[in-house]
Amino acid sequence: MFTEEERIALQMTEEMTRIADKGLTEETYQRAKGIFTDHEIAQIIVAIGVINIWKRFAVPTHMIFERF
């Protein structure tokens, strides 16, 4: 259902979001390096980090997001 690129990006997201478990594993990182450029990997990591920080602000402050 997902492309290889999408599967790796989703795996990166899962591992980075669950950083207390073990974070982004070397295996996943190396798989990403086989598909993405260093610049693309950096962009993916930043996007994951931004989304996670939004969540970490939203949950404790009970923010409600309206759908447009």
LOTI-523012 format. One record per residue (C-alpha): residue in one letter; y, z, x. Coordinates in steps of 0.02 Angstrom, whole numbers, plus 50000, padded with zeros to 5 digits. Layout:
! LOTI-523012
AYZX;...
***
This chain:
! LOTI-523012
M500005000050000;F501215004150142;T501514993750298;E501035001050467;E502885003950503;E503095013450340;R501535023950370;I502135029150542;A503895033150479;L503135043550338;Q502015052650463;M503525056150573;T504435062950421;E502985074250374;E502785081050549;M504635083750579;T504855092050409;R503415103850448;I504095107750621;A503405125550617;D501635118550610;K501755108150769;G503205096150748;L503145077950795;T501505075750887;E501315065651044;E500035054750955;T501235050150815;Y502665047550937;Q501615035751042;R501075026150887;A502905024350840;K503325018251015;G502025004550993;I502944997850841;F504775003050852;T506075001450990;D506795017251066;H508385014050967;E507415012550803;I506455028550840;A508095037550870;Q508785030950705;I507225036750611;I507305054050691;V509155055950647;A508845050250467;I507425062750447;G508505076550522;V509975072850406;I508875072750251;N508075089150304;I509745097650334;W510355092150161;K508805100250088;R509085116150188;F510845117550118;A510355112749941;V508885124449914;P509705141249957;T511325136749869;H510405130749712;M511335114249715;I510995102949567;F510985084349598;E511465073249454;R510665056449437;F511835041949416;
***
